[in-house]
Amino acid sequence: MDNHPHHGHRIGTFFLLIGFVSFFLFLLSGFSRQPAFSFFFLGVITFLIGFQLRRGVERPSSGRFRIIQQLRERQRQQKQEDQDEDKD
């Protein structure tokens, strides 16, 4: 089976979304004067699970702005080389 580290990040995002939706449903149920606390508890639990999953895995690089990142890296290397030459 193919183990990709970004799956934990995506699953965490899914749980965060479910948590927000459940909490929103709890808030809406409060307007009916009969709040559904099951939505509140479901929202809190899934939000915490999603937060833990997203926090534990490093976010994968999207590849956007690759050219700008390469230019910045070259500038850092040139600065480092200039500083090394000045020290000698």
Backbone atoms as SQL, in Angstrom:
CREATE TABLE atoms (id INTEGER PRIMARY KEY, chain TEXT, resi INTEGER, resn TEXT, atom TEXT, x REAL, y REAL, z REAL);
INSERT INTO atoms VALUES
  (1, 'A', 1, 'MET', 'N', 0.846, -1.184, 0.000),
  (2, 'A', 1, 'MET', 'CA', 0.000, 0.000, 0.000),
  (3, 'A', 1, 'MET', 'C', 0.885, 1.238, 0.000),
  (4, 'A', 2, 'ASP', 'N', 0.451, 2.262, -0.638),
  (5, 'A', 2, 'ASP', 'CA', 1.214, 3.484, -0.809),
  (6, 'A', 2, 'ASP', 'C', 0.975, 4.407, 0.382),
  (7, 'A', 3, 'ASN', 'N', 1.995, 4.628, 1.212),
  (8, 'A', 3, 'ASN', 'CA', 1.847, 5.489, 2.384),
  (9, 'A', 3, 'ASN', 'C', 2.335, 6.885, 2.046),
  (10, 'A', 4, 'HIS', 'N', 1.408, 7.814, 1.972),
  (11, 'A', 4, 'HIS', 'CA', 1.743, 9.204, 1.717),
  (12, 'A', 4, 'HIS', 'C', 1.554, 9.990, 3.000),
  (13, 'A', 5, 'PRO', 'N', 2.545, 10.799, 3.387),
  (14, 'A', 5, 'PRO', 'CA', 2.422, 11.545, 4.644),
  (15, 'A', 5, 'PRO', 'C', 1.354, 12.618, 4.618),
  (16, 'A', 6, 'HIS', 'N', 0.906, 13.060, 3.432),
  (17, 'A', 6, 'HIS', 'CA', -0.073, 14.137, 3.382),
  (18, 'A', 6, 'HIS', 'C', -1.497, 13.652, 3.641),
  (19, 'A', 7, 'HIS', 'N', -1.713, 12.349, 3.738),
  (20, 'A', 7, 'HIS', 'CA', -3.063, 11.863, 4.010),
  (21, 'A', 7, 'HIS', 'C', -3.530, 12.257, 5.407),
  (22, 'A', 8, 'GLY', 'N', -2.627, 12.263, 6.374),
  (23, 'A', 8, 'GLY', 'CA', -2.992, 12.694, 7.723),
  (24, 'A', 8, 'GLY', 'C', -3.455, 14.132, 7.750),
  (25, 'A', 9, 'HIS', 'N', -2.814, 14.964, 6.950),
  (26, 'A', 9, 'HIS', 'CA', -3.193, 16.377, 6.862),
  (27, 'A', 9, 'HIS', 'C', -4.586, 16.517, 6.267),
  (28, 'A', 10, 'ARG', 'N', -4.864, 15.739, 5.235),
  (29, 'A', 10, 'ARG', 'CA', -6.185, 15.818, 4.590),
  (30, 'A', 10, 'ARG', 'C', -7.272, 15.262, 5.494),
  (31, 'A', 11, 'ILE', 'N', -6.995, 14.181, 6.179),
  (32, 'A', 11, 'ILE', 'CA', -7.982, 13.610, 7.094),
  (33, 'A', 11, 'ILE', 'C', -8.240, 14.588, 8.237),
  (34, 'A', 12, 'GLY', 'N', -7.188, 15.237, 8.719),
  (35, 'A', 12, 'GLY', 'CA', -7.353, 16.249, 9.761),
  (36, 'A', 12, 'GLY', 'C', -8.231, 17.397, 9.298),
  (37, 'A', 13, 'THR', 'N', -8.058, 17.818, 8.062),
  (38, 'A', 13, 'THR', 'CA', -8.896, 18.881, 7.500),
  (39, 'A', 13, 'THR', 'C', -10.351, 18.434, 7.445),
  (40, 'A', 14, 'PHE', 'N', -10.568, 17.175, 7.068),
  (41, 'A', 14, 'PHE', 'CA', -11.933, 16.643, 7.019),
  (42, 'A', 14, 'PHE', 'C', -12.577, 16.680, 8.406),
  (43, 'A', 15, 'PHE', 'N', -11.834, 16.247, 9.425),
  (44, 'A', 15, 'PHE', 'CA', -12.391, 16.253, 10.775),
  (45, 'A', 15, 'PHE', 'C', -12.648, 17.674, 11.269),
  (46, 'A', 16, 'LEU', 'N', -11.779, 18.609, 10.922),
  (47, 'A', 16, 'LEU', 'CA', -12.021, 20.004, 11.301),
  (48, 'A', 16, 'LEU', 'C', -13.305, 20.516, 10.665),
  (49, 'A', 17, 'LEU', 'N', -13.514, 20.175, 9.408),
  (50, 'A', 17, 'LEU', 'CA', -14.733, 20.593, 8.714),
  (51, 'A', 17, 'LEU', 'C', -15.973, 19.995, 9.380),
  (52, 'A', 18, 'ILE', 'N', -15.925, 18.711, 9.690),
  (53, 'A', 18, 'ILE', 'CA', -17.051, 18.058, 10.368),
  (54, 'A', 18, 'ILE', 'C', -17.287, 18.710, 11.730),
  (55, 'A', 19, 'GLY', 'N', -16.216, 19.042, 12.427),
  (56, 'A', 19, 'GLY', 'CA', -16.349, 19.705, 13.728),
  (57, 'A', 19, 'GLY', 'C', -17.025, 21.054, 13.624),
  (58, 'A', 20, 'PHE', 'N', -16.607, 21.848, 12.633),
  (59, 'A', 20, 'PHE', 'CA', -17.229, 23.162, 12.448),
  (60, 'A', 20, 'PHE', 'C', -18.702, 23.036, 12.074),
  (61, 'A', 21, 'VAL', 'N', -19.022, 22.110, 11.185),
  (62, 'A', 21, 'VAL', 'CA', -20.418, 21.928, 10.769),
  (63, 'A', 21, 'VAL', 'C', -21.266, 21.475, 11.955),
  (64, 'A', 22, 'SER', 'N', -20.750, 20.537, 12.746),
  (65, 'A', 22, 'SER', 'CA', -21.500, 20.057, 13.914),
  (66, 'A', 22, 'SER', 'C', -21.727, 21.176, 14.924),
  (67, 'A', 23, 'PHE', 'N', -20.699, 21.977, 15.151),
  (68, 'A', 23, 'PHE', 'CA', -20.851, 23.084, 16.097),
  (69, 'A', 23, 'PHE', 'C', -21.849, 24.109, 15.561),
  (70, 'A', 24, 'PHE', 'N', -21.837, 24.348, 14.266),
  (71, 'A', 24, 'PHE', 'CA', -22.794, 25.269, 13.653),
  (72, 'A', 24, 'PHE', 'C', -24.223, 24.734, 13.810),
  (73, 'A', 25, 'LEU', 'N', -24.397, 23.414, 13.619),
  (74, 'A', 25, 'LEU', 'CA', -25.719, 22.815, 13.813),
  (75, 'A', 25, 'LEU', 'C', -26.173, 22.939, 15.262),
  (76, 'A', 26, 'PHE', 'N', -25.224, 22.828, 16.195),
  (77, 'A', 26, 'PHE', 'CA', -25.566, 23.026, 17.601),
  (78, 'A', 26, 'PHE', 'C', -26.063, 24.451, 17.830),
  (79, 'A', 27, 'LEU', 'N', -25.358, 25.420, 17.243),
  (80, 'A', 27, 'LEU', 'CA', -25.794, 26.812, 17.410),
  (81, 'A', 27, 'LEU', 'C', -27.176, 27.043, 16.807),
  (82, 'A', 28, 'LEU', 'N', -27.433, 26.448, 15.654),
  (83, 'A', 28, 'LEU', 'CA', -28.752, 26.584, 15.037),
  (84, 'A', 28, 'LEU', 'C', -29.833, 25.908, 15.872),
  (85, 'A', 29, 'SER', 'N', -29.492, 24.786, 16.500),
  (86, 'A', 29, 'SER', 'CA', -30.488, 24.094, 17.322),
  (87, 'A', 29, 'SER', 'C', -30.827, 24.908, 18.565),
  (88, 'A', 30, 'GLY', 'N', -29.933, 25.790, 18.967),
  (89, 'A', 30, 'GLY', 'CA', -30.198, 26.644, 20.124),
  (90, 'A', 30, 'GLY', 'C', -31.325, 27.623, 19.872),
  (91, 'A', 31, 'PHE', 'N', -31.540, 27.992, 18.624),
  (92, 'A', 31, 'PHE', 'CA', -32.625, 28.906, 18.293),
  (93, 'A', 31, 'PHE', 'C', -33.997, 28.250, 18.453),
  (94, 'A', 32, 'SER', 'N', -34.032, 26.925, 18.422),
  (95, 'A', 32, 'SER', 'CA', -35.309, 26.225, 18.576),
  (96, 'A', 32, 'SER', 'C', -35.665, 26.008, 20.055),
  (97, 'A', 33, 'ARG', 'N', -34.841, 26.530, 20.926),
  (98, 'A', 33, 'ARG', 'CA', -35.024, 26.438, 22.374),
  (99, 'A', 33, 'ARG', 'C', -34.873, 25.007, 22.893),
  (100, 'A', 34, 'GLN', 'N', -34.397, 24.119, 22.040),
  (101, 'A', 34, 'GLN', 'CA', -34.067, 22.756, 22.455),
  (102, 'A', 34, 'GLN', 'C', -32.692, 22.413, 21.874),
  (103, 'A', 35, 'PRO', 'N', -31.630, 22.924, 22.501),
  (104, 'A', 35, 'PRO', 'CA', -30.300, 22.701, 21.925),
  (105, 'A', 35, 'PRO', 'C', -29.932, 21.216, 21.898),
  (106, 'A', 36, 'ALA', 'N', -29.365, 20.804, 20.796),
  (107, 'A', 36, 'ALA', 'CA', -28.924, 19.414, 20.629),
  (108, 'A', 36, 'ALA', 'C', -27.458, 19.341, 21.053),
  (109, 'A', 37, 'PHE', 'N', -27.248, 18.956, 22.296),
  (110, 'A', 37, 'PHE', 'CA', -25.884, 18.919, 22.821),
  (111, 'A', 37, 'PHE', 'C', -25.048, 17.823, 22.177),
  (112, 'A', 38, 'SER', 'N', -25.696, 16.874, 21.536),
  (113, 'A', 38, 'SER', 'CA', -24.928, 15.839, 20.835),
  (114, 'A', 38, 'SER', 'C', -24.119, 16.465, 19.700),
  (115, 'A', 39, 'PHE', 'N', -24.672, 17.482, 19.024),
  (116, 'A', 39, 'PHE', 'CA', -23.919, 18.179, 17.980),
  (117, 'A', 39, 'PHE', 'C', -22.730, 18.923, 18.572),
  (118, 'A', 40, 'PHE', 'N', -22.933, 19.491, 19.761),
  (119, 'A', 40, 'PHE', 'CA', -21.839, 20.205, 20.412),
  (120, 'A', 40, 'PHE', 'C', -20.692, 19.256, 20.740),
  (121, 'A', 41, 'PHE', 'N', -21.011, 18.128, 21.370),
  (122, 'A', 41, 'PHE', 'CA', -19.971, 17.183, 21.760),
  (123, 'A', 41, 'PHE', 'C', -19.309, 16.552, 20.534),
  (124, 'A', 42, 'LEU', 'N', -20.096, 16.246, 19.517),
  (125, 'A', 42, 'LEU', 'CA', -19.531, 15.712, 18.280),
  (126, 'A', 42, 'LEU', 'C', -18.597, 16.738, 17.636),
  (127, 'A', 43, 'GLY', 'N', -19.014, 17.981, 17.628),
  (128, 'A', 43, 'GLY', 'CA', -18.186, 19.037, 17.057),
  (129, 'A', 43, 'GLY', 'C', -16.880, 19.220, 17.796),
  (130, 'A', 44, 'VAL', 'N', -16.930, 19.223, 19.117),
  (131, 'A', 44, 'VAL', 'CA', -15.712, 19.403, 19.913),
  (132, 'A', 44, 'VAL', 'C', -14.764, 18.233, 19.706),
  (133, 'A', 45, 'ILE', 'N', -15.286, 17.024, 19.744),
  (134, 'A', 45, 'ILE', 'CA', -14.433, 15.835, 19.617),
  (135, 'A', 45, 'ILE', 'C', -13.798, 15.768, 18.229),
  (136, 'A', 46, 'THR', 'N', -14.589, 15.972, 17.178),
  (137, 'A', 46, 'THR', 'CA', -14.022, 15.890, 15.833),
  (138, 'A', 46, 'THR', 'C', -13.071, 17.050, 15.550),
  (139, 'A', 47, 'PHE', 'N', -13.349, 18.214, 16.124),
  (140, 'A', 47, 'PHE', 'CA', -12.432, 19.341, 15.958),
  (141, 'A', 47, 'PHE', 'C', -11.086, 19.031, 16.609),
  (142, 'A', 48, 'LEU', 'N', -11.104, 18.463, 17.803),
  (143, 'A', 48, 'LEU', 'CA', -9.856, 18.132, 18.484),
  (144, 'A', 48, 'LEU', 'C', -9.079, 17.045, 17.742),
  (145, 'A', 49, 'ILE', 'N', -9.783, 16.038, 17.234),
  (146, 'A', 49, 'ILE', 'CA', -9.118, 14.981, 16.464),
  (147, 'A', 49, 'ILE', 'C', -8.495, 15.575, 15.205),
  (148, 'A', 50, 'GLY', 'N', -9.232, 16.408, 14.514),
  (149, 'A', 50, 'GLY', 'CA', -8.712, 17.040, 13.302),
  (150, 'A', 50, 'GLY', 'C', -7.522, 17.938, 13.583),
  (151, 'A', 51, 'PHE', 'N', -7.584, 18.666, 14.679),
  (152, 'A', 51, 'PHE', 'CA', -6.468, 19.540, 15.049),
  (153, 'A', 51, 'PHE', 'C', -5.214, 18.723, 15.327),
  (154, 'A', 52, 'GLN', 'N', -5.373, 17.620, 16.035),
  (155, 'A', 52, 'GLN', 'CA', -4.224, 16.762, 16.341),
  (156, 'A', 52, 'GLN', 'C', -3.641, 16.154, 15.071),
  (157, 'A', 53, 'LEU', 'N', -4.486, 15.723, 14.151),
  (158, 'A', 53, 'LEU', 'CA', -3.990, 15.122, 12.910),
  (159, 'A', 53, 'LEU', 'C', -3.262, 16.146, 12.046),
  (160, 'A', 54, 'ARG', 'N', -3.780, 17.345, 11.978),
  (161, 'A', 54, 'ARG', 'CA', -3.128, 18.374, 11.163),
  (162, 'A', 54, 'ARG', 'C', -1.837, 18.849, 11.796),
  (163, 'A', 55, 'ARG', 'N', -1.799, 18.891, 13.100),
  (164, 'A', 55, 'ARG', 'CA', -0.615, 19.364, 13.801),
  (165, 'A', 55, 'ARG', 'C', 0.524, 18.361, 13.716),
  (166, 'A', 56, 'GLY', 'N', 0.201, 17.071, 13.688),
  (167, 'A', 56, 'GLY', 'CA', 1.220, 16.039, 13.735),
  (168, 'A', 56, 'GLY', 'C', 1.937, 15.784, 12.431),
  (169, 'A', 57, 'VAL', 'N', 1.409, 16.262, 11.311),
  (170, 'A', 57, 'VAL', 'CA', 1.989, 15.967, 10.004),
  (171, 'A', 57, 'VAL', 'C', 2.405, 17.264, 9.337),
  (172, 'A', 58, 'GLU', 'N', 3.602, 17.248, 8.750),
  (173, 'A', 58, 'GLU', 'CA', 4.060, 18.433, 8.037),
  (174, 'A', 58, 'GLU', 'C', 3.270, 18.593, 6.748),
  (175, 'A', 59, 'ARG', 'N', 2.909, 19.801, 6.455),
  (176, 'A', 59, 'ARG', 'CA', 2.098, 20.082, 5.270),
  (177, 'A', 59, 'ARG', 'C', 2.934, 19.874, 4.004),
  (178, 'A', 60, 'PRO', 'N', 2.390, 19.161, 3.036),
  (179, 'A', 60, 'PRO', 'CA', 3.151, 18.938, 1.801),
  (180, 'A', 60, 'PRO', 'C', 3.270, 20.217, 0.980),
  (181, 'A', 61, 'SER', 'N', 4.361, 20.325, 0.252),
  (182, 'A', 61, 'SER', 'CA', 4.584, 21.489, -0.598),
  (183, 'A', 61, 'SER', 'C', 3.674, 21.414, -1.816),
  (184, 'A', 62, 'SER', 'N', 3.067, 22.517, -2.150),
  (185, 'A', 62, 'SER', 'CA', 2.148, 22.537, -3.274),
  (186, 'A', 62, 'SER', 'C', 2.875, 22.748, -4.596),
  (187, 'A', 63, 'GLY', 'N', 4.104, 23.251, -4.546),
  (188, 'A', 63, 'GLY', 'CA', 4.854, 23.506, -5.765),
  (189, 'A', 63, 'GLY', 'C', 4.575, 24.876, -6.363),
  (190, 'A', 64, 'ARG', 'N', 3.665, 25.621, -5.743),
  (191, 'A', 64, 'ARG', 'CA', 3.383, 26.959, -6.251),
  (192, 'A', 64, 'ARG', 'C', 4.538, 27.890, -5.884),
  (193, 'A', 65, 'PHE', 'N', 4.747, 28.871, -6.689),
  (194, 'A', 65, 'PHE', 'CA', 5.783, 29.881, -6.476),
  (195, 'A', 65, 'PHE', 'C', 7.170, 29.248, -6.400),
  (196, 'A', 66, 'ARG', 'N', 7.364, 28.150, -7.118),
  (197, 'A', 66, 'ARG', 'CA', 8.624, 27.424, -7.110),
  (198, 'A', 66, 'ARG', 'C', 9.756, 28.305, -7.622),
  (199, 'A', 67, 'ILE', 'N', 9.504, 29.096, -8.643),
  (200, 'A', 67, 'ILE', 'CA', 10.546, 29.944, -9.226),
  (201, 'A', 67, 'ILE', 'C', 10.986, 31.012, -8.231),
  (202, 'A', 68, 'ILE', 'N', 10.025, 31.603, -7.548),
  (203, 'A', 68, 'ILE', 'CA', 10.351, 32.635, -6.555),
  (204, 'A', 68, 'ILE', 'C', 11.142, 32.025, -5.408),
  (205, 'A', 69, 'GLN', 'N', 10.764, 30.832, -4.973),
  (206, 'A', 69, 'GLN', 'CA', 11.497, 30.171, -3.894),
  (207, 'A', 69, 'GLN', 'C', 12.925, 29.855, -4.311),
  (208, 'A', 70, 'GLN', 'N', 13.121, 29.440, -5.560),
  (209, 'A', 70, 'GLN', 'CA', 14.468, 29.151, -6.049),
  (210, 'A', 70, 'GLN', 'C', 15.305, 30.417, -6.111),
  (211, 'A', 71, 'LEU', 'N', 14.712, 31.533, -6.535),
  (212, 'A', 71, 'LEU', 'CA', 15.437, 32.805, -6.584),
  (213, 'A', 71, 'LEU', 'C', 15.852, 33.252, -5.183),
  (214, 'A', 72, 'ARG', 'N', 14.957, 33.101, -4.229),
  (215, 'A', 72, 'ARG', 'CA', 15.295, 33.476, -2.847),
  (216, 'A', 72, 'ARG', 'C', 16.424, 32.605, -2.302),
  (217, 'A', 73, 'GLU', 'N', 16.388, 31.326, -2.615),
  (218, 'A', 73, 'GLU', 'CA', 17.435, 30.424, -2.155),
  (219, 'A', 73, 'GLU', 'C', 18.784, 30.810, -2.758),
  (220, 'A', 74, 'ARG', 'N', 18.801, 31.169, -4.033),
  (221, 'A', 74, 'ARG', 'CA', 20.045, 31.613, -4.676),
  (222, 'A', 74, 'ARG', 'C', 20.576, 32.887, -4.034),
  (223, 'A', 75, 'GLN', 'N', 19.664, 33.816, -3.705),
  (224, 'A', 75, 'GLN', 'CA', 20.087, 35.049, -3.050),
  (225, 'A', 75, 'GLN', 'C', 20.687, 34.759, -1.676),
  (226, 'A', 76, 'ARG', 'N', 20.085, 33.836, -0.946),
  (227, 'A', 76, 'ARG', 'CA', 20.634, 33.465, 0.371),
  (228, 'A', 76, 'ARG', 'C', 22.016, 32.849, 0.231),
  (229, 'A', 77, 'GLN', 'N', 22.187, 31.999, -0.768),
  (230, 'A', 77, 'GLN', 'CA', 23.488, 31.374, -0.979),
  (231, 'A', 77, 'GLN', 'C', 24.534, 32.416, -1.356),
  (232, 'A', 78, 'GLN', 'N', 24.160, 33.363, -2.210),
  (233, 'A', 78, 'GLN', 'CA', 25.100, 34.412, -2.596),
  (234, 'A', 78, 'GLN', 'C', 25.479, 35.273, -1.398),
  (235, 'A', 79, 'LYS', 'N', 24.503, 35.600, -0.559),
  (236, 'A', 79, 'LYS', 'CA', 24.785, 36.378, 0.651),
  (237, 'A', 79, 'LYS', 'C', 25.738, 35.622, 1.561),
  (238, 'A', 80, 'GLN', 'N', 25.483, 34.325, 1.719),
  (239, 'A', 80, 'GLN', 'CA', 26.324, 33.495, 2.579),
  (240, 'A', 80, 'GLN', 'C', 27.747, 33.437, 2.021),
  (241, 'A', 81, 'GLU', 'N', 27.876, 33.275, 0.701),
  (242, 'A', 81, 'GLU', 'CA', 29.208, 33.247, 0.087),
  (243, 'A', 81, 'GLU', 'C', 29.917, 34.589, 0.241),
  (244, 'A', 82, 'ASP', 'N', 29.180, 35.691, 0.092),
  (245, 'A', 82, 'ASP', 'CA', 29.778, 37.026, 0.260),
  (246, 'A', 82, 'ASP', 'C', 30.254, 37.224, 1.695),
  (247, 'A', 83, 'GLN', 'N', 29.479, 36.755, 2.657),
  (248, 'A', 83, 'GLN', 'CA', 29.873, 36.883, 4.056),
  (249, 'A', 83, 'GLN', 'C', 31.089, 36.028, 4.363),
  (250, 'A', 84, 'ASP', 'N', 31.141, 34.846, 3.761),
  (251, 'A', 84, 'ASP', 'CA', 32.294, 33.978, 3.965),
  (252, 'A', 84, 'ASP', 'C', 33.566, 34.585, 3.367),
  (253, 'A', 85, 'GLU', 'N', 33.445, 35.243, 2.211),
  (254, 'A', 85, 'GLU', 'CA', 34.598, 35.884, 1.578),
  (255, 'A', 85, 'GLU', 'C', 35.069, 37.075, 2.386),
  (256, 'A', 86, 'ASP', 'N', 34.131, 37.822, 2.997),
  (257, 'A', 86, 'ASP', 'CA', 34.484, 38.968, 3.811),
  (258, 'A', 86, 'ASP', 'C', 35.212, 38.550, 5.085),
  (259, 'A', 87, 'LYS', 'N', 34.905, 37.391, 5.612),
  (260, 'A', 87, 'LYS', 'CA', 35.545, 36.911, 6.828),
  (261, 'A', 87, 'LYS', 'C', 36.984, 36.495, 6.584),
  (262, 'A', 88, 'ASP', 'N', 37.282, 36.043, 5.382),
  (263, 'A', 88, 'ASP', 'CA', 38.650, 35.581, 5.066),
  (264, 'A', 88, 'ASP', 'C', 39.584, 36.715, 4.827);
